Amino acid sequence: MPVYNKITDDDSVAPNERVRLDERFITLFLDESPEDRVEAQELRQLVSRALQTLTKEEMAVIEQRYQYKRSPGQVASKLGISRDEMKRLEASGLKKLQTPLQAYMES
């Protein structure tokens, strides 16, 4: 005979589940000054310009690794390249993205 647990109206007994929130949702609750908004816009523009400097192959690798969270092996297989080539493209692409961000943070 199956065992059924009684459902109560008390919210305090709800199971503790980890909830993932989108960053945009979280920012609704943060106090943000006009300076913070300007800096965030500058960073978005900086990243956008840096992304435009990537080659088609570097962009494909970065997208697969960081947007779709695929392993190096999965990315190499999907793109039909060797793991060494994938690692080289990833390192090159990340350097192109990091350099302008580091310069911005130092200024």
HELIX and SHEET records of a PDB file:
HELIX    1   1 ASP A   11  VAL A   13  5                                   3    
HELIX    2   2 GLU A   23  ILE A   26  1                                   4    
HELIX    3   3 THR A   27  PHE A   29  5                                   3    
HELIX    4   4 PRO A   34  GLN A   52  1                                  19    
HELIX    5   5 LYS A   56  ILE A   62  1                                   7    
HELIX    6   6 GLU A   63  GLN A   67  3                                   5    
HELIX    7   7 PRO A   72  LEU A   79  1                                   8    
HELIX    8   8 ARG A   83  GLU A  106  1                                  24    
END                                                                             
